[in-house]
Amino acid sequence: MYANANPSPEERLPTDLPAPKSARGPKHRWVPILGLVLSAAGMLALQLLLPETIDTGGKRMLTLIVALVGCLWVLGWFFFASGLSPRARIGTAVVLLAAGLATGLSIRRVEFSGDMVPSFDWRWTKDRYVALEEHRTRGSEQDDDAVLGLVDLAAVTPGQDDVLEFRGPQRDGVSPGPALARDWTTSPPKLLWRQPVGGGYASFLKIGPALITIEQRRDKEAIVAYAADTGHELWVYEYPALFSETLGGDGPRATPTYHDGKIYSLGATGELVALEFATGKKLWQLNILKDNECGNLDWGMSGSPLIHEDVVIVNPGDQKGTDNSRAVVAYSLADGQRRWAAGRAKTGYASPMLVTLGGTKQVLIFDGVGLAGCDSTDGRELWRFPWKSDFDINAAQPVILDDQRIVITSASGSALVQVNHDAGAWTAEQVWMSRRLKGGYASPIAYDGALYGIDESILVALDLADGKQKWKDRQGQYGHGQMLRRDDLLVILGEAGELALVEATPTKFNELARVQAIEGKTWNVPLLVGNRVYVRNHLEMAAYELPTAEIYDPEAAPNTAAEETSLPAKVNE
């Protein structure tokens, strides 16, 4: 029999072909996986293989760049090589754009920690300046002559324990006073007051019953006097100035200086102001950058004014300036007239110091390119020790060990420098150099044969004799915080606003106590006067009373229960 010569259409269809696909599937699925694997490997390699000369912030920035490249790889595959339908790709693009736009509009400002970790100020939270203005308005409504009369600054004479300049009379962070208790469990620090404050990274001065600081209030810098006992605003002097920088943040950086009934303050944009301490009345004002035909630094003017005899000394630096630009300049205390100017080295972020080396009084400048000693009468450079850091960020205060030896630190490492004066000639030579302490922002403390500093967020102790590490414990993580010393105790204000007490001993790390004092990124140096510590950052300020050693004397009467305003202490066992 012959087959049907005229098959029907149904019979002509092949029966062994696969069914057609109802939709396209993604192509080359291995491509995004490969991109993610390479991105992860690159991030791991950056953390493990980059040299110690690159700090944690730099490593995190490079890591973020590698992560972004990985994300772009995946997005490129999705939109151009995945083979998905145009509708799917367009829909995904719309969703991503909408989400990005909504997120961007929700962020009021972005800030970064010292290790380049971002934080966001969301628009649904109360703006910091609104909170400050509301607080000050409520305070003004409650003011009356009797309250203001309780703090009269006209007849104030600074006391022996008062702090009249940045980090104390030697600018070394050493705070004399009563012995502090080593245990905060029985009687934790007592909160005296806490309130909003304007932006910036200045510290406080303490003169009699008053605290002095400088802060940012919207588009103005404000030099402010507060009552130390209550936080009450006594007077404020404002002027138009706004230094804004994404990585470092907005506001002034340099702590004011008190001298002979007057306040001398330097803002981030270069405004040097002299005020009456009693009233806040302006005596004179000038801009040191304009006066010296200089440009500003990337992160603003940060060196606190230095008073010597009848002049105030500042460090504007030669920032792409003209022949009139000078690195160290002195102005008359009386009227702000320029007395002398010298040098051309690029400015750093540390404050000038008055020191005696080789039997000669001089102005010590840690600028953007090194450490230098300048004649205190005319600014003439006597000697220089080159010290280069990334982006010229030399910010930590030098540590004076004796008549010849100085320790400096930056994100590049630390060094002991010996300054010699022989037969009329000055020399500065390196004794040792160590990368075990890379103090980007935090000024170190020397005590008991050791140097204590914050090495990329972790407290470390080095042997002063050779720079070798004595200890470093990851429990001692304080971010890019700041510290002071009272006797053999380090009082540390961490970058996250925590207040800690640590033994200054070269044998081992020993944190005695830690409490949360304020909230927010904190780069400001604390102020320790007597048994009170005053702390601030760019969001809030507070005063605490610390327990003294007498409270825990076994011969003394037992301590009463802690008041309700005391903070519960977090103590490391």
HELIX and SHEET records of a PDB file:
HELIX    1   1 PRO A    9  ARG A   12  1                                   4    
HELIX    2   2 TRP A   30  LEU A   49  1                                  20    
HELIX    3   3 THR A   56  PHE A   80  1                                  25    
HELIX    4   4 PRO A   86  SER A  106  1                                  21    
HELIX    5   5 ARG A  128  GLN A  142  1                                  15    
HELIX    6   6 ASP A  145  GLY A  149  1                                   5    
HELIX    7   7 ILE A  288  ASP A  291  1                                   4    
HELIX    8   8 ASP A  390  ASP A  392  5                                   3    
HELIX    9   9 ALA A  549  TYR A  552  5                                   4    
SHEET    1   A 2 ILE A 107  PHE A 112  0                                        
SHEET    2   A 2 PRO A 118  TRP A 122 -1                                        
SHEET    1   B 4 LYS A 190  PRO A 196  0                                        
SHEET    2   B 4 GLU A 540  GLU A 545 -1                                        
SHEET    3   B 4 ARG A 532  ARG A 536 -1                                        
SHEET    4   B 4 LEU A 527  VAL A 529 -1                                        
SHEET    1   C 4 LEU A 205  ILE A 207  0                                        
SHEET    2   C 4 ALA A 210  ARG A 217 -1                                        
SHEET    3   C 4 LYS A 220  ALA A 227 -1                                        
SHEET    4   C 4 GLU A 233  PRO A 240 -1                                        
SHEET    1   D 4 THR A 257  HIS A 259  0                                        
SHEET    2   D 4 LYS A 262  LEU A 266 -1                                        
SHEET    3   D 4 GLU A 271  GLU A 276 -1                                        
SHEET    4   D 4 LYS A 282  ASN A 287 -1                                        
SHEET    1   E 4 LEU A 306  HIS A 308  0                                        
SHEET    2   E 4 VAL A 311  VAL A 314 -1                                        
SHEET    3   E 4 VAL A 328  SER A 332 -1                                        
SHEET    4   E 4 ARG A 338  ALA A 342 -1                                        
SHEET    1   F 4 MET A 353  LEU A 357  0                                        
SHEET    2   F 4 THR A 360  ASP A 367 -1                                        
SHEET    3   F 4 GLY A 370  ASP A 375 -1                                        
SHEET    4   F 4 GLU A 381  PRO A 386 -1                                        
SHEET    1   G 4 VAL A 399  ILE A 400  0                                        
SHEET    2   G 4 ARG A 405  SER A 410 -1                                        
SHEET    3   G 4 GLY A 413  ASP A 422 -1                                        
SHEET    4   G 4 ALA A 425  SER A 434 -1                                        
SHEET    1   H 4 ILE A 445  TYR A 447  0                                        
SHEET    2   H 4 ALA A 450  ASP A 455 -1                                        
SHEET    3   H 4 ILE A 458  ASP A 463 -1                                        
SHEET    4   H 4 GLN A 469  GLN A 477 -1                                        
SHEET    1   I 4 GLN A 482  ARG A 486  0                                        
SHEET    2   I 4 LEU A 489  LEU A 493 -1                                        
SHEET    3   I 4 GLU A 498  GLU A 503 -1                                        
SHEET    4   I 4 GLU A 511  GLN A 516 -1                                        
END                                                                             
